[in-house]
Amino acid sequence: MNQLSIVTTADGSKTIYNAAVGEHYHSRHGALQESLHVFVNAGLDYFLAQNNAKEASILEVGFGTGLNFLLSSDYCTRHQIHLQYTGIEAYPLTADMMAQTGYEQYVSAELWAGYLQHYPDTLKNEVSIDVATQLQIAHCKLVEFKSDQLFDIIYFDAFAAVHQPEMWELPAISHISQFLKPGGVFVTYAITGNLKRMLKSLGFAIQKIPGAPGKREMLRAIR
Ligand SMILES: C[S@@+](CC[C@H](N)C(=O)[O-])C[C@H]1O[C@@H](n2cnc3c(N)ncnc32)[C@H](O)[C@@H]1O
């Protein structure tokens, strides 16, 4: 039985509902708004501005549809930033499912074409999607992810703790944190006392900032 269906969120953008988990891939208050607010603005744009940087490396937990990747890559192309993006995804979607999201309306035609053309090769190798963007999707669980590389930014986009608590517990959070550079930025859509305590114990400075529509606050942490 196919457990995945396409759902329209409050801002008109689409997301996926996973019936087995009982959870959406993005906020029902607006997938596009959430992705732009939490990841592109509070994560990528913040990092670039703070560091006056012309390049960025991003590690995403829960690559899913690739909406966060697409919006980040589109942003980088418009601002002449070189982007190296690694997604971690335990259960990759089919290309057909990705094509049904309608996300082509939010990014350049070239990016969308390159993204679909190279999928699922991106699950095996790092691929140049365009002149300024490289993408690789690690097909594994978060705790199995290995890399020699450290990243500038972590986008932590796991399913909510109520549906997948192990993603928000110390073994997972400490495992992923080790791949962030000193001074690197960790962003996620949620904020809980437990997450703040864990990140503090791992050497992060915590910032509580306004959340995307439907959430009062979100978390940004600097290593
Ligand atoms: C909230 S959704 C992410 C949405 C995604 N960022 C997007 O823009 O479409 C959570 C994602 O985590 C993936 N996932 C679930 N368990 C995982 C695990 N243990 N390790 C890595 N990814 C996992 C799911 O398959 C799903 O794609």
The ligand as an SDF file (V2000), in Angstrom:
LIG
                    3D

 27 29  0  0  0  0  0  0  0  0999 V2000
    9.9510   16.3100    8.0230 C   0  0  0  0  0  0  0  0  0  0  0  0
   10.4330   15.2580    6.7010 S   0  0  0  0  0  0  0  0  0  0  0  0
   11.6530   16.2210    5.8800 C   0  0  0  0  0  0  0  0  0  0  0  0
   11.1280   17.1070    4.8020 C   0  0  0  0  0  0  0  0  0  0  0  0
   12.1800   17.5470    3.8320 C   0  0  0  0  0  0  0  0  0  0  0  0
   13.2250   18.3450    4.4230 N   0  0  0  0  0  0  0  0  0  0  0  0
   11.5450   18.2240    2.6460 C   0  0  0  0  0  0  0  0  0  0  0  0
   11.8070   19.4200    2.4140 O   0  0  0  0  0  0  0  0  0  0  0  0
   10.7860   17.5610    1.9550 O   0  0  0  0  0  0  0  0  0  0  0  0
   11.4790   14.0740    7.5380 C   0  0  0  0  0  0  0  0  0  0  0  0
   12.3230   13.2240    6.6210 C   0  0  0  0  0  0  0  0  0  0  0  0
   13.1970   12.4150    7.4120 O   0  0  0  0  0  0  0  0  0  0  0  0
   13.3060   11.1480    6.7980 C   0  0  0  0  0  0  0  0  0  0  0  0
   13.7520   10.1960    7.8320 N   0  0  0  0  0  0  0  0  0  0  0  0
   13.0160    9.4600    8.6740 C   0  0  0  0  0  0  0  0  0  0  0  0
   13.8060    8.7560    9.5180 N   0  0  0  0  0  0  0  0  0  0  0  0
   15.0790    9.0770    9.2000 C   0  0  0  0  0  0  0  0  0  0  0  0
   16.3520    8.6750    9.7300 C   0  0  0  0  0  0  0  0  0  0  0  0
   16.4580    7.8320   10.7740 N   0  0  0  0  0  0  0  0  0  0  0  0
   17.4420    9.1790    9.1580 N   0  0  0  0  0  0  0  0  0  0  0  0
   17.3660   10.0560    8.1050 C   0  0  0  0  0  0  0  0  0  0  0  0
   16.1850   10.4540    7.5730 N   0  0  0  0  0  0  0  0  0  0  0  0
   15.0630    9.9840    8.1200 C   0  0  0  0  0  0  0  0  0  0  0  0
   11.9180   10.8960    6.2620 C   0  0  0  0  0  0  0  0  0  0  0  0
   11.9050    9.8900    5.2750 O   0  0  0  0  0  0  0  0  0  0  0  0
   11.5370   12.2650    5.7400 C   0  0  0  0  0  0  0  0  0  0  0  0
   11.9510   12.4310    4.4080 O   0  0  0  0  0  0  0  0  0  0  0  0
  1  2  1  0
  2  3  1  0
  2 10  1  0
  3  4  1  0
  4  5  1  0
  5  6  1  0
  5  7  1  0
  7  8  2  0
  7  9  1  0
 10 11  1  0
 11 12  1  0
 11 26  1  0
 12 13  1  0
 13 14  1  0
 13 24  1  0
 14 15  1  0
 14 23  1  0
 15 16  2  0
 16 17  1  0
 17 18  1  0
 17 23  2  0
 18 19  1  0
 18 20  2  0
 20 21  1  0
 21 22  2  0
 22 23  1  0
 24 25  1  0
 24 26  1  0
 26 27  1  0
M  CHG  2   2   1   9  -1
M  END
$$$$
